C-alpha cells in the first residue's frame, strides 16, 4: 500500500518541492519514497512494500517501452495471471522484478487504459503519465477501496491519496465547501465526488479521467470502466438458477478464490476478527488454505454491552488461529479523539473510527497486511433496516401524507424516546425511497444549519444513478453499496489502517463475488427476518452455528455516555455559542438545543453532534 501525489500544469516550476507533498502522507508508505518531474508534470510516491520488496518495486516507475510513468497505490491480485496473458500474446517485456506495478505498466503498454482497468482484480488509485500523448490518466478501483482526490488550484491540476498532499502545494486555496459540509451533517461523511474543499473532488469509484496540460474541469469528463448500476441490474435480470446447495457451493468457491488471491504478500499477513458472520467467514476460509495458524486480531471494550471480543476469541479457538486481543478502556479511546482530525484528511464522523484505529494499531505490531470482512452487510442483506424498514413503511404509507407531515410537526417538539423521534422525522416521506433517505439522515435539515449551503445530488438522492431492482430490500442494499460502503466504511478503514502503515484487503469486494451476490435471489440473503443466509451457510460449514447466531451489535463505542462524561469539556469548547458564531459556518441555535438536550438525557443526539464536533476539531487542526 502506498501514497501518491502530483501535479500537472504548463507553468509549474521544477522548484516545486514534490517531497513536501509526499512527506505529508509518509504514513501510507514509510519504506521508500520517490519523485519524478518533467516540464510541468510531477509525480511523487511513498511506498509500503508488500510485493517485491526489492528496488525493482520502486516508484514512480517507467514502463519498459519508456512511454508511460506510473504512481500506483493498491494491489492487483491477479497480476501473475495478467503476466501469463501478456507472455502468451508475445507482448511481455523483459521483466525487471515481480511487482504488480510493473505488470500494470506492461498491460497499459499493450492493451491501453480501459481494457487494462477492466482486466484487473484488485484495489487501486493510479496516476499514469503518457509521454507520447502528454496526457495524465487518474483511475480508481471499482468500489473505491483506495482514495484519490483531484482538482485544480489556479492553473495547476493536483492529485493525491489524501488532501494533506494537495494542501502542501504552494498557495493551495483551502476554501471550505459549505454544500459538502451540509452533506457531512446529513450522512456523517462526505459522499463522492464531493470533498470538503471547493474545486477538489474525489474521483468516483470505478472511474478514470484523462487530462492534458492546459485543460480545465469543464474540458474533461470522468468515464466509468465498471458500473454499480449496470452490475446490479445485470445480476437481478440474470438470476442464479441452481438450487440452494449449489448457490452456497458457488459462493464458497468464489470467496475461496478471492481470499487465496488476497493472501499473496511478501510480508506478514493476518485478519481482523470480530466474531461476526463476515469476518469469521473470511478467517475460516483463510485458515482452510493455510498450513500455519492465521494471525487474527480483535479489540474489546471494558464498557458493558460494547464488547464482542469474547465471541471473536471463541471463533479463533475453534478455527485454531494465532489470536491476539486487546481490551481498551474509555481512556484509551478518548486519548485518540484529538488525533482524529489529522488521521482523517477531511472531516469524517463515523465514531467506529476509534476502535478501527485501535485494532489497526494493535495488528501493525505483528503484521503489515490484514484482511477484513467489510462488505458483507451490503452484499447479503445484513443491516437491520433491511429487515424492519419495509414493515414500517407499509404501515406509515397507509396514512395520507399531509396528515403524517402535520403529526411530525406537532409532535416533534415533545420529549419523546429516540426511536419515536426518528420515526417522526421520516413521517413526511412521499415514497419509500425518500423514507429510507430520511431514515439514513442524521441532520435532515442540514442546509438550514450550514450558513450559505444548498442541497447537492449524491448517489442516494439521484434517481438517475439508481439500478433497477426487484424489491425495496434490494434497493436499500444497492443504495448502501453505492454510497455508504464506499464513502463511509472503506474510508474509515483505509485512513485508520494507513495511519498505522497497515494495508487492509477486503475479499468480499472482489468484483466477481459482488456480481454473484447480485445474482442470488433475495430469499438467499434475507430469510425469516435474518440477513446473510447464503454467507451464513458457508460459515456453518466451518464454525458451529451456535457460536455465530446472536444479535448484531456492530463495531460501536458508548459515545452518548462519553459526551455526557469524559468528553463533555472537550465538546463544550467546540460547541460554544460564541465560537460557532465567530467561525460563521453554523446556525448555532439548533446545535446548542441538541447539545443541551443530550446533556440533560432528554435525547441521544450523539451521532448528530459527532458530525459537528468532527468538523470543528478538523477546522481547529487546519
C-alpha angles and dihedrals in degrees: 000000000000150000124248133193140163150129144235127207143129098238103037112132122229085233090076103113108233089181090065089057096048095041089066089064099037089123087071091060119010097163101074142354133203139176135193130189133181127163101325097333120106130181126184130182136187113195135215099188112224107143121032101008091194126101086264087080094056118130150249082053129194123219119247089247089053092231099107137048121193141195107188135183118189143035130283102207096190096046093118089056090048089054090053090051091052091049092049088052091048088239100113119116123221098282116235096191141341103265123131088229091066089047091054092051092051091049092049089050093051106031106024129237107297097040091050093050091050091050094055127100107197150055123290154151109203135189112189126181118203106206093191097052097027090230129141117214121198118189137178130197124260097266101028096248088152121050126234125179122189140168147118127287106189102307097341125094107216130193137176149147091254135019089244089074094051091047089057090064110105115269093002109185102231102186115159113237103227093197089057089048089057088052089053090055092048099046105015087240136055111251121222137290087034127079134184091259126073112247095015121104139184109238105241119249114269093020138113130192132197123210131183125202112282096021121129132206092271090057097058136055125193114236129210118237090179129023132210089199095052095040094051092044092049092050094052093045092049104041125187108269101196127097125268095268091051090049092054090046092051093047092050091048093052093045091047091053092047093049092046090054092046094051088068109115141130090218135060113293135196143151142246111244122192096165091245126122099266102048092038091054091050093048093045092055091044092053091046089060098041128085091205133047112282114234109243130186133203134173126212134193127220088219112103113246095022101076121103096155091097090062092046090053092053092051092045092052092049093049094041098236126161094252130196124184132184124199114206131189130212091272092061093052094040091053087060096053096084090052096055093085090061096040091055111051092208127029111285125176112190098123092206083078085089100061090036091059093045095051089047091051090051094046093050090065088069109020142028097209131043132183119218137195097233117140099040095105094053095043100042105028102259105146117098095233089065087064103040105027096074091051093049094045092050088058098039094051091060089074117076112257095239090053092049091048092050092048091052092051095047098044101036094086095055122099096253130158116275096251091053091048090051091049090052091052091059096042095095093057112132094205140004093268092057088043090060093042090055092044090055093048123098100190103023089185095049095141089057090055098047111068112231097010133129135187121285126200115242132170094275094050100038113083092191088070096048121105120228107260134184100226144020089250093055090046091055091048090050091050093051093046091051098046120003095045094046100038101033114021098038093040091051093051096042096052096040093049097040091050082066094042089247123140117220125199127195112206094180086065096061097129091231090059090046092051092050093047089059091051091059114096116244094254088064088059107033117032129164091351093306125110135218096039096161094042090049090051089055090049094047088063088067107024128040113260092231090060092058109032107095136110116293113252106172128214097294143147131213091258096154092058093044093053089054091044132023095005095046098096093045091049094046091055091053095043099044112136092231092054095046091051095047094049091051101210101105141046096236100203100078091039093053091046091052092047095049092045089051093049091049091052092240091125141358105247095158098120093045093048092045091066090054092045094049091051092047092049091046091049091051091050091053 
